[in-house]
Amino acid sequence: MKEGDSFIAYTPAFDLVAHGDSFKDANDSFVKSLKLFMEYVTQKGTWKDVLEEYGWKKAHKVWNPPIILRQDSCPVSIPIAV
């Protein structure tokens, strides 16, 4: 995604976000973040708990990520006192 001058990389499979000044920067940051996340979960031995927390389902000994059925953008008005 692009928000203003920043590029955003996001995966709903782990609710993981990274950003950068370019698509490449965001992607590189995302890859590093995902690697650290995976190393941490592996080190803690909590993959089952983490996958269940993020909505993954186990079927026939295989973990499947949640399925995104639809993605929308909609305007939201937030009243702010100035």
QUIJOKA-V295454 format. One record per run of one state. SS is the DSSP state (a for helix, b for strand, c for the rest). FROM is the first residue (numbers start at 1). LEN is the number of residues. If there is no record, write none. Layout:
ss-><SS/SS>
from-><FROM/FROM>
len-><LEN/LEN>
This chain:
ss-><c/b/c/b/c/b/c/a/c/a/c/b/c/b/c>
from-><1/2/4/6/12/16/21/23/45/47/54/57/60/62/65>
len-><1/2/2/6/4/5/2/22/2/7/3/3/2/3/18>
